[in-house]
Amino acid sequence: MAKPIRATPTLVGKEALVFLEKMKQRERISPSKADIQLIKIIDRHSKLFRI
């Protein structure tokens, strides 16, 4: 069995950056929705990888 990948701030940061780029392209989603989505991304990583 492979070891579970440990989430690093870089890994979480990359996903957050990709998300922010998408937000810039759309520009119709409110900042509060963006904040909620970023929290979800970080939350998902912390659950999956136990940061």
CHARMM-style PDB file with segment names, atoms N, HN, CA, C and O in Angstrom:
ATOM      1  N   MET     1       0.843  -1.204   0.000  1.00  0.00      PROA
ATOM      2  CA  MET     1       0.000   0.000   0.000  1.00  0.00      PROA
ATOM      3  C   MET     1       0.876   1.252   0.000  1.00  0.00      PROA
ATOM      4  O   MET     1       1.869   1.335   0.724  1.00  0.00      PROA
ATOM      5  N   ALA     2       0.497   2.198  -0.806  1.00  0.00      PROA
ATOM      6  HN  ALA     2      -0.309   2.131  -1.394  1.00  0.00      PROA
ATOM      7  CA  ALA     2       1.230   3.461  -0.856  1.00  0.00      PROA
ATOM      8  C   ALA     2       0.884   4.312   0.362  1.00  0.00      PROA
ATOM      9  O   ALA     2      -0.237   4.280   0.868  1.00  0.00      PROA
ATOM     10  N   LYS     3       1.859   5.059   0.809  1.00  0.00      PROA
ATOM     11  HN  LYS     3       2.770   5.086   0.397  1.00  0.00      PROA
ATOM     12  CA  LYS     3       1.602   5.956   1.937  1.00  0.00      PROA
ATOM     13  C   LYS     3       0.680   7.072   1.482  1.00  0.00      PROA
ATOM     14  O   LYS     3       0.765   7.510   0.335  1.00  0.00      PROA
ATOM     15  N   PRO     4      -0.211   7.549   2.369  1.00  0.00      PROA
ATOM     16  CA  PRO     4      -1.048   8.685   1.968  1.00  0.00      PROA
ATOM     17  C   PRO     4      -0.184   9.924   1.767  1.00  0.00      PROA
ATOM     18  O   PRO     4       0.774  10.150   2.506  1.00  0.00      PROA
ATOM     19  N   ILE     5      -0.527  10.713   0.772  1.00  0.00      PROA
ATOM     20  HN  ILE     5      -1.306  10.528   0.172  1.00  0.00      PROA
ATOM     21  CA  ILE     5       0.249  11.920   0.486  1.00  0.00      PROA
ATOM     22  C   ILE     5       0.001  12.915   1.603  1.00  0.00      PROA
ATOM     23  O   ILE     5      -1.139  13.142   2.010  1.00  0.00      PROA
ATOM     24  N   ARG     6       1.080  13.504   2.094  1.00  0.00      PROA
ATOM     25  HN  ARG     6       2.005  13.320   1.763  1.00  0.00      PROA
ATOM     26  CA  ARG     6       0.894  14.541   3.122  1.00  0.00      PROA
ATOM     27  C   ARG     6       0.647  15.868   2.434  1.00  0.00      PROA
ATOM     28  O   ARG     6       1.400  16.284   1.553  1.00  0.00      PROA
ATOM     29  N   ALA     7      -0.423  16.523   2.855  1.00  0.00      PROA
ATOM     30  HN  ALA     7      -1.034  16.185   3.570  1.00  0.00      PROA
ATOM     31  CA  ALA     7      -0.721  17.833   2.271  1.00  0.00      PROA
ATOM     32  C   ALA     7       0.298  18.827   2.795  1.00  0.00      PROA
ATOM     33  O   ALA     7       0.575  18.887   3.992  1.00  0.00      PROA
ATOM     34  N   THR     8       0.839  19.592   1.890  1.00  0.00      PROA
ATOM     35  HN  THR     8       0.613  19.543   0.917  1.00  0.00      PROA
ATOM     36  CA  THR     8       1.776  20.630   2.290  1.00  0.00      PROA
ATOM     37  C   THR     8       1.097  21.965   2.023  1.00  0.00      PROA
ATOM     38  O   THR     8       0.160  22.034   1.228  1.00  0.00      PROA
ATOM     39  N   PRO     9       1.555  23.018   2.672  1.00  0.00      PROA
ATOM     40  CA  PRO     9       0.984  24.330   2.359  1.00  0.00      PROA
ATOM     41  C   PRO     9       1.071  24.634   0.857  1.00  0.00      PROA
ATOM     42  O   PRO     9       0.205  25.309   0.299  1.00  0.00      PROA
ATOM     43  N   THR    10       2.123  24.127   0.217  1.00  0.00      PROA
ATOM     44  HN  THR    10       2.826  23.579   0.670  1.00  0.00      PROA
ATOM     45  CA  THR    10       2.291  24.353  -1.223  1.00  0.00      PROA
ATOM     46  C   THR    10       1.153  23.698  -1.999  1.00  0.00      PROA
ATOM     47  O   THR    10       0.589  24.296  -2.916  1.00  0.00      PROA
ATOM     48  N   LEU    11       0.819  22.457  -1.620  1.00  0.00      PROA
ATOM     49  HN  LEU    11       1.277  21.972  -0.875  1.00  0.00      PROA
ATOM     50  CA  LEU    11      -0.243  21.726  -2.308  1.00  0.00      PROA
ATOM     51  C   LEU    11      -1.575  22.447  -2.144  1.00  0.00      PROA
ATOM     52  O   LEU    11      -2.311  22.642  -3.112  1.00  0.00      PROA
ATOM     53  N   VAL    12      -1.874  22.838  -0.917  1.00  0.00      PROA
ATOM     54  HN  VAL    12      -1.276  22.680  -0.131  1.00  0.00      PROA
ATOM     55  CA  VAL    12      -3.121  23.554  -0.657  1.00  0.00      PROA
ATOM     56  C   VAL    12      -3.095  24.897  -1.374  1.00  0.00      PROA
ATOM     57  O   VAL    12      -4.092  25.313  -1.963  1.00  0.00      PROA
ATOM     58  N   GLY    13      -1.943  25.579  -1.321  1.00  0.00      PROA
ATOM     59  HN  GLY    13      -1.132  25.241  -0.843  1.00  0.00      PROA
ATOM     60  CA  GLY    13      -1.794  26.881  -1.954  1.00  0.00      PROA
ATOM     61  C   GLY    13      -1.999  26.824  -3.452  1.00  0.00      PROA
ATOM     62  O   GLY    13      -2.619  27.713  -4.035  1.00  0.00      PROA
ATOM     63  N   LYS    14      -1.469  25.760  -4.088  1.00  0.00      PROA
ATOM     64  HN  LYS    14      -0.965  25.038  -3.615  1.00  0.00      PROA
ATOM     65  CA  LYS    14      -1.632  25.620  -5.538  1.00  0.00      PROA
ATOM     66  C   LYS    14      -3.099  25.506  -5.901  1.00  0.00      PROA
ATOM     67  O   LYS    14      -3.561  26.141  -6.849  1.00  0.00      PROA
ATOM     68  N   GLU    15      -3.831  24.699  -5.149  1.00  0.00      PROA
ATOM     69  HN  GLU    15      -3.456  24.184  -4.378  1.00  0.00      PROA
ATOM     70  CA  GLU    15      -5.259  24.533  -5.449  1.00  0.00      PROA
ATOM     71  C   GLU    15      -5.986  25.861  -5.228  1.00  0.00      PROA
ATOM     72  O   GLU    15      -6.870  26.229  -6.001  1.00  0.00      PROA
ATOM     73  N   ALA    16      -5.608  26.570  -4.177  1.00  0.00      PROA
ATOM     74  HN  ALA    16      -4.890  26.272  -3.549  1.00  0.00      PROA
ATOM     75  CA  ALA    16      -6.233  27.867  -3.899  1.00  0.00      PROA
ATOM     76  C   ALA    16      -5.923  28.866  -5.015  1.00  0.00      PROA
ATOM     77  O   ALA    16      -6.795  29.628  -5.432  1.00  0.00      PROA
ATOM     78  N   LEU    17      -4.678  28.856  -5.495  1.00  0.00      PROA
ATOM     79  HN  LEU    17      -3.969  28.237  -5.156  1.00  0.00      PROA
ATOM     80  CA  LEU    17      -4.286  29.775  -6.572  1.00  0.00      PROA
ATOM     81  C   LEU    17      -5.041  29.463  -7.859  1.00  0.00      PROA
ATOM     82  O   LEU    17      -5.500  30.370  -8.553  1.00  0.00      PROA
ATOM     83  N   VAL    18      -5.166  28.183  -8.169  1.00  0.00      PROA
ATOM     84  HN  VAL    18      -4.794  27.447  -7.605  1.00  0.00      PROA
ATOM     85  CA  VAL    18      -5.913  27.781  -9.367  1.00  0.00      PROA
ATOM     86  C   VAL    18      -7.352  28.281  -9.249  1.00  0.00      PROA
ATOM     87  O   VAL    18      -7.930  28.792 -10.208  1.00  0.00      PROA
ATOM     88  N   PHE    19      -7.918  28.122  -8.043  1.00  0.00      PROA
ATOM     89  HN  PHE    19      -7.448  27.707  -7.264  1.00  0.00      PROA
ATOM     90  CA  PHE    19      -9.288  28.576  -7.817  1.00  0.00      PROA
ATOM     91  C   PHE    19      -9.398  30.089  -7.991  1.00  0.00      PROA
ATOM     92  O   PHE    19     -10.336  30.580  -8.618  1.00  0.00      PROA
ATOM     93  N   LEU    20      -8.432  30.828  -7.430  1.00  0.00      PROA
ATOM     94  HN  LEU    20      -7.670  30.429  -6.920  1.00  0.00      PROA
ATOM     95  CA  LEU    20      -8.465  32.294  -7.535  1.00  0.00      PROA
ATOM     96  C   LEU    20      -8.363  32.748  -8.988  1.00  0.00      PROA
ATOM     97  O   LEU    20      -8.998  33.727  -9.381  1.00  0.00      PROA
ATOM     98  N   GLU    21      -7.560  32.035  -9.790  1.00  0.00      PROA
ATOM     99  HN  GLU    21      -7.044  31.240  -9.471  1.00  0.00      PROA
ATOM    100  CA  GLU    21      -7.456  32.372 -11.215  1.00  0.00      PROA
ATOM    101  C   GLU    21      -8.815  32.203 -11.897  1.00  0.00      PROA
ATOM    102  O   GLU    21      -9.218  33.038 -12.706  1.00  0.00      PROA
ATOM    103  N   LYS    22      -9.515  31.121 -11.565  1.00  0.00      PROA
ATOM    104  HN  LYS    22      -9.188  30.442 -10.908  1.00  0.00      PROA
ATOM    105  CA  LYS    22     -10.840  30.892 -12.143  1.00  0.00      PROA
ATOM    106  C   LYS    22     -11.787  32.014 -11.734  1.00  0.00      PROA
ATOM    107  O   LYS    22     -12.595  32.487 -12.533  1.00  0.00      PROA
ATOM    108  N   MET    23     -11.672  32.431 -10.476  1.00  0.00      PROA
ATOM    109  HN  MET    23     -11.016  32.047  -9.827  1.00  0.00      PROA
ATOM    110  CA  MET    23     -12.535  33.502  -9.974  1.00  0.00      PROA
ATOM    111  C   MET    23     -12.294  34.789 -10.762  1.00  0.00      PROA
ATOM    112  O   MET    23     -13.239  35.497 -11.112  1.00  0.00      PROA
ATOM    113  N   LYS    24     -11.025  35.087 -11.038  1.00  0.00      PROA
ATOM    114  HN  LYS    24     -10.258  34.512 -10.754  1.00  0.00      PROA
ATOM    115  CA  LYS    24     -10.681  36.306 -11.789  1.00  0.00      PROA
ATOM    116  C   LYS    24     -11.316  36.265 -13.174  1.00  0.00      PROA
ATOM    117  O   LYS    24     -11.816  37.277 -13.666  1.00  0.00      PROA
ATOM    118  N   GLN    25     -11.292  35.087 -13.799  1.00  0.00      PROA
ATOM    119  HN  GLN    25     -10.885  34.265 -13.399  1.00  0.00      PROA
ATOM    120  CA  GLN    25     -11.834  34.956 -15.149  1.00  0.00      PROA
ATOM    121  C   GLN    25     -13.352  35.144 -15.133  1.00  0.00      PROA
ATOM    122  O   GLN    25     -13.913  35.727 -16.060  1.00  0.00      PROA
ATOM    123  N   ARG    26     -14.002  34.665 -14.108  1.00  0.00      PROA
ATOM    124  HN  ARG    26     -13.546  34.191 -13.355  1.00  0.00      PROA
ATOM    125  CA  ARG    26     -15.468  34.756 -14.044  1.00  0.00      PROA
ATOM    126  C   ARG    26     -15.916  36.138 -13.601  1.00  0.00      PROA
ATOM    127  O   ARG    26     -16.738  36.778 -14.257  1.00  0.00      PROA
ATOM    128  N   GLU    27     -15.367  36.590 -12.482  1.00  0.00      PROA
ATOM    129  HN  GLU    27     -14.699  36.070 -11.949  1.00  0.00      PROA
ATOM    130  CA  GLU    27     -15.645  37.914 -11.920  1.00  0.00      PROA
ATOM    131  C   GLU    27     -17.108  38.156 -11.563  1.00  0.00      PROA
ATOM    132  O   GLU    27     -17.492  39.295 -11.300  1.00  0.00      PROA
ATOM    133  N   ARG    28     -17.919  37.125 -11.549  1.00  0.00      PROA
ATOM    134  HN  ARG    28     -17.607  36.199 -11.763  1.00  0.00      PROA
ATOM    135  CA  ARG    28     -19.324  37.365 -11.205  1.00  0.00      PROA
ATOM    136  C   ARG    28     -19.649  36.794  -9.831  1.00  0.00      PROA
ATOM    137  O   ARG    28     -20.716  37.064  -9.280  1.00  0.00      PROA
ATOM    138  N   ILE    29     -18.730  36.004  -9.276  1.00  0.00      PROA
ATOM    139  HN  ILE    29     -17.863  35.785  -9.724  1.00  0.00      PROA
ATOM    140  CA  ILE    29     -18.963  35.424  -7.954  1.00  0.00      PROA
ATOM    141  C   ILE    29     -18.479  36.407  -6.902  1.00  0.00      PROA
ATOM    142  O   ILE    29     -17.393  36.975  -7.018  1.00  0.00      PROA
ATOM    143  N   SER    30     -19.283  36.598  -5.893  1.00  0.00      PROA
ATOM    144  HN  SER    30     -20.166  36.137  -5.800  1.00  0.00      PROA
ATOM    145  CA  SER    30     -18.959  37.574  -4.856  1.00  0.00      PROA
ATOM    146  C   SER    30     -17.751  37.118  -4.034  1.00  0.00      PROA
ATOM    147  O   SER    30     -17.493  35.919  -3.929  1.00  0.00      PROA
ATOM    148  N   PRO    31     -17.010  38.064  -3.454  1.00  0.00      PROA
ATOM    149  CA  PRO    31     -15.840  37.718  -2.647  1.00  0.00      PROA
ATOM    150  C   PRO    31     -16.184  36.766  -1.487  1.00  0.00      PROA
ATOM    151  O   PRO    31     -15.386  35.899  -1.131  1.00  0.00      PROA
ATOM    152  N   SER    32     -17.362  36.936  -0.912  1.00  0.00      PROA
ATOM    153  HN  SER    32     -18.011  37.640  -1.201  1.00  0.00      PROA
ATOM    154  CA  SER    32     -17.723  36.061   0.206  1.00  0.00      PROA
ATOM    155  C   SER    32     -17.841  34.614  -0.258  1.00  0.00      PROA
ATOM    156  O   SER    32     -17.456  33.691   0.461  1.00  0.00      PROA
ATOM    157  N   LYS    33     -18.373  34.422  -1.460  1.00  0.00      PROA
ATOM    158  HN  LYS    33     -18.686  35.172  -2.044  1.00  0.00      PROA
ATOM    159  CA  LYS    33     -18.453  33.061  -2.007  1.00  0.00      PROA
ATOM    160  C   LYS    33     -17.054  32.513  -2.253  1.00  0.00      PROA
ATOM    161  O   LYS    33     -16.799  31.329  -2.034  1.00  0.00      PROA
ATOM    162  N   ALA    34     -16.154  33.368  -2.706  1.00  0.00      PROA
ATOM    163  HN  ALA    34     -16.361  34.330  -2.884  1.00  0.00      PROA
ATOM    164  CA  ALA    34     -14.772  32.955  -2.935  1.00  0.00      PROA
ATOM    165  C   ALA    34     -14.134  32.526  -1.618  1.00  0.00      PROA
ATOM    166  O   ALA    34     -13.443  31.509  -1.559  1.00  0.00      PROA
ATOM    167  N   ASP    35     -14.367  33.301  -0.567  1.00  0.00      PROA
ATOM    168  HN  ASP    35     -14.928  34.127  -0.615  1.00  0.00      PROA
ATOM    169  CA  ASP    35     -13.818  32.966   0.747  1.00  0.00      PROA
ATOM    170  C   ASP    35     -14.330  31.613   1.220  1.00  0.00      PROA
ATOM    171  O   ASP    35     -13.564  30.793   1.727  1.00  0.00      PROA
ATOM    172  N   ILE    36     -15.623  31.384   1.051  1.00  0.00      PROA
ATOM    173  HN  ILE    36     -16.246  32.049   0.639  1.00  0.00      PROA
ATOM    174  CA  ILE    36     -16.222  30.117   1.470  1.00  0.00      PROA
ATOM    175  C   ILE    36     -15.581  28.965   0.709  1.00  0.00      PROA
ATOM    176  O   ILE    36     -15.268  27.927   1.291  1.00  0.00      PROA
ATOM    177  N   GLN    37     -15.384  29.153  -0.602  1.00  0.00      PROA
ATOM    178  HN  GLN    37     -15.638  29.997  -1.075  1.00  0.00      PROA
ATOM    179  CA  GLN    37     -14.795  28.095  -1.418  1.00  0.00      PROA
ATOM    180  C   GLN    37     -13.361  27.799  -0.986  1.00  0.00      PROA
ATOM    181  O   GLN    37     -12.960  26.637  -0.924  1.00  0.00      PROA
ATOM    182  N   LEU    38     -12.588  28.844  -0.688  1.00  0.00      PROA
ATOM    183  HN  LEU    38     -12.914  29.787  -0.738  1.00  0.00      PROA
ATOM    184  CA  LEU    38     -11.209  28.641  -0.242  1.00  0.00      PROA
ATOM    185  C   LEU    38     -11.182  27.894   1.086  1.00  0.00      PROA
ATOM    186  O   LEU    38     -10.335  27.027   1.304  1.00  0.00      PROA
ATOM    187  N   ILE    39     -12.109  28.236   1.966  1.00  0.00      PROA
ATOM    188  HN  ILE    39     -12.797  28.940   1.789  1.00  0.00      PROA
ATOM    189  CA  ILE    39     -12.182  27.534   3.255  1.00  0.00      PROA
ATOM    190  C   ILE    39     -12.483  26.061   3.010  1.00  0.00      PROA
ATOM    191  O   ILE    39     -11.914  25.189   3.667  1.00  0.00      PROA
ATOM    192  N   LYS    40     -13.376  25.784   2.069  1.00  0.00      PROA
ATOM    193  HN  LYS    40     -13.839  26.492   1.535  1.00  0.00      PROA
ATOM    194  CA  LYS    40     -13.713  24.391   1.736  1.00  0.00      PROA
ATOM    195  C   LYS    40     -12.498  23.644   1.212  1.00  0.00      PROA
ATOM    196  O   LYS    40     -12.267  22.491   1.575  1.00  0.00      PROA
ATOM    197  N   ILE    41     -11.716  24.306   0.352  1.00  0.00      PROA
ATOM    198  HN  ILE    41     -11.903  25.243   0.057  1.00  0.00      PROA
ATOM    199  CA  ILE    41     -10.513  23.675  -0.202  1.00  0.00      PROA
ATOM    200  C   ILE    41      -9.562  23.298   0.926  1.00  0.00      PROA
ATOM    201  O   ILE    41      -9.081  22.167   0.992  1.00  0.00      PROA
ATOM    202  N   ILE    42      -9.296  24.249   1.810  1.00  0.00      PROA
ATOM    203  HN  ILE    42      -9.687  25.168   1.756  1.00  0.00      PROA
ATOM    204  CA  ILE    42      -8.362  24.004   2.913  1.00  0.00      PROA
ATOM    205  C   ILE    42      -8.924  22.945   3.845  1.00  0.00      PROA
ATOM    206  O   ILE    42      -8.191  22.076   4.319  1.00  0.00      PROA
ATOM    207  N   ASP    43     -10.222  23.016   4.108  1.00  0.00      PROA
ATOM    208  HN  ASP    43     -10.816  23.721   3.723  1.00  0.00      PROA
ATOM    209  CA  ASP    43     -10.873  22.057   4.996  1.00  0.00      PROA
ATOM    210  C   ASP    43     -10.778  20.653   4.416  1.00  0.00      PROA
ATOM    211  O   ASP    43     -10.512  19.692   5.138  1.00  0.00      PROA
ATOM    212  N   ARG    44     -10.996  20.539   3.105  1.00  0.00      PROA
ATOM    213  HN  ARG    44     -11.213  21.320   2.519  1.00  0.00      PROA
ATOM    214  CA  ARG    44     -10.937  19.224   2.464  1.00  0.00      PROA
ATOM    215  C   ARG    44      -9.527  18.646   2.578  1.00  0.00      PROA
ATOM    216  O   ARG    44      -9.365  17.459   2.861  1.00  0.00      PROA
ATOM    217  N   HSD    45      -8.509  19.479   2.359  1.00  0.00      PROA
ATOM    218  HN  HSD    45      -8.641  20.443   2.129  1.00  0.00      PROA
ATOM    219  CA  HSD    45      -7.132  19.011   2.474  1.00  0.00      PROA
ATOM    220  C   HSD    45      -6.820  18.570   3.900  1.00  0.00      PROA
ATOM    221  O   HSD    45      -6.167  17.546   4.104  1.00  0.00      PROA
ATOM    222  N   SER    46      -7.275  19.327   4.876  1.00  0.00      PROA
ATOM    223  HN  SER    46      -7.805  20.158   4.710  1.00  0.00      PROA
ATOM    224  CA  SER    46      -6.951  18.982   6.251  1.00  0.00      PROA
ATOM    225  C   SER    46      -7.636  17.672   6.656  1.00  0.00      PROA
ATOM    226  O   SER    46      -7.095  16.906   7.454  1.00  0.00      PROA
ATOM    227  N   LYS    47      -8.823  17.418   6.104  1.00  0.00      PROA
ATOM    228  HN  LYS    47      -9.262  18.040   5.455  1.00  0.00      PROA
ATOM    229  CA  LYS    47      -9.502  16.160   6.403  1.00  0.00      PROA
ATOM    230  C   LYS    47      -8.832  14.982   5.700  1.00  0.00      PROA
ATOM    231  O   LYS    47      -8.630  13.923   6.294  1.00  0.00      PROA
ATOM    232  N   LEU    48      -8.492  15.181   4.427  1.00  0.00      PROA
ATOM    233  HN  LEU    48      -8.656  16.042   3.944  1.00  0.00      PROA
ATOM    234  CA  LEU    48      -7.894  14.103   3.643  1.00  0.00      PROA
ATOM    235  C   LEU    48      -6.507  13.732   4.158  1.00  0.00      PROA
ATOM    236  O   LEU    48      -6.171  12.556   4.289  1.00  0.00      PROA
ATOM    237  N   PHE    49      -5.719  14.749   4.444  1.00  0.00      PROA
ATOM    238  HN  PHE    49      -5.992  15.705   4.337  1.00  0.00      PROA
ATOM    239  CA  PHE    49      -4.310  14.502   4.722  1.00  0.00      PROA
ATOM    240  C   PHE    49      -3.899  14.755   6.164  1.00  0.00      PROA
ATOM    241  O   PHE    49      -2.747  14.527   6.532  1.00  0.00      PROA
ATOM    242  N   ARG    50      -4.836  15.226   6.983  1.00  0.00      PROA
ATOM    243  HN  ARG    50      -5.772  15.411   6.683  1.00  0.00      PROA
ATOM    244  CA  ARG    50      -4.545  15.515   8.390  1.00  0.00      PROA
ATOM    245  C   ARG    50      -3.312  16.378   8.542  1.00  0.00      PROA
ATOM    246  O   ARG    50      -2.284  15.927   9.047  1.00  0.00      PROA
ATOM    247  N   ILE    51      -3.417  17.609   8.109  1.00  0.00      PROA
ATOM    248  HN  ILE    51      -4.253  17.975   7.699  1.00  0.00      PROA
ATOM    249  CA  ILE    51      -2.297  18.551   8.183  1.00  0.00      PROA
ATOM    250  C   ILE    51      -1.923  18.732   9.655  1.00  0.00      PROA
ATOM    251  OT1 ILE    51      -1.001  19.484   9.969  1.00  0.00      PROA
TER     252      ILE     51
END
